Amino acid sequence: MALKCGIVGLPNVGKSTLFNCLSNAKAQSANYPFCTIEPNIGTISVPDPRLEKLEELVKPEKVIPTTMEIVDIAGLVKGASKGEGLGNQFLANIRETDAIIHVLRCFEDGNIVHVDGSVDPVRDKEVIDVELQLKDLESIDKRISTISRQVKSGDKDIVKEHDLALRIKSTLEAGNSIRSMDFDEREDEIVKSFQLITSKPVMYLCNVDESSVKDGNKHVAAVKEAVKNEDAEVLVIGAAIEADIIELDTYDERQMFLDELGLEEVGVNRLIRSAYALLNLDTYFTAGKKEVRAWTIHKGSKAPQAAGVIHTDFEKGFIRAEVMKYNDFVTLGSESAVKDAGKFRVEGKEYEVEDGDVMHFLFNN
């Protein structure tokens, strides 16, 4: 399941520094706009301490975490929707992602220029929002123009799509993103087919200096106030500090640095887990002597769908799933102990897989 989160923001807010921390790649990071011309893509492992515990118990030959792709998209500027900067290319890159990590500059530094001359993350957020909304408005106008020719046919699906497109247009014209709207299940499918940028879930990441990394600052407070009605998560991370931590050689050195800052873990771990949750994902595990592995599924997936993530043949020929709860497995220490305790379960096609399930699938070839 190749899932992508796109990192967006104005130039010089810390996107490439953050990307480097996430992927250990070396995206160019420079003090001028557009240093990232092509989007950098990094595949990152999702940190999950449950994997370490399963490794201790099973002692497999290898351990494979679940992964996610992070795309560092070059800085947008005012007018991007009309092609300013390298707007059209960048907006196309955003459209290909599943969720958006919106980086906001919440630190003062006279040595790092701001494209608008001053630090104001709420203003910066609105600049990006407007550009994405304008691009979506352009897309939905084209869609309406196409659909309107077919409405006279009276086809119920076409009429529904047309009415929904008009609702979306009104929302965008009012300066609101599509994710603020409520849709039923069928409407949700139609909206996905429109491939609109502001329908994607978003997380706001406040990039702060070292003194603000624990408790935030006035800029962070302003962002939280501005997005309080958006049902969006706000994370506080110091990208420059994260970059310093990555350069440290040992776990103990990193932990000492975190202790000095009053932090429990590196911020990028929190970010990755939050991005995973933003995409409404769960993890299940397979555990054997050859490998212990984490698998990504959409929350609410049934057993055959979960099996299909391993291989499509598993879903097509699904017979049943053998399931152990993670806590039972870890507490009792082995599969045989779980069976002896009567907690080993056999489930059919309607079983809804839960986060942390340890599973084995039986299927017809």
Secondary structure by P-SEA (a helix, b strand, c coil): cbbbbbbbbcccccaaaaaaaaccccccccccccccccbbbbbbbcccaaaaaaaaaccccbbbbbbbbbbbcccccccccccccccaaaaaaaaaccccbbbbbcccccccccccccccaaaaaaaaaaaaaaaaaaaaaaaaaaaaaacccccaaaaaaaaaaaaaaaaaaaccccccccccaaaaaaaaaacccccbbbbbbbbbcccccccccaaaaaaaaaaccccbbbbbbcaaaaaaaaacccaaaaaaaaaaacccccaaaaaaaaaaaaabbbbbbcccccccbbbbbcccccaaaaaaaacaaaaaaccbbbbbbaaaaaaaccaaaaaaaccbbbbcccccccccccccccccc
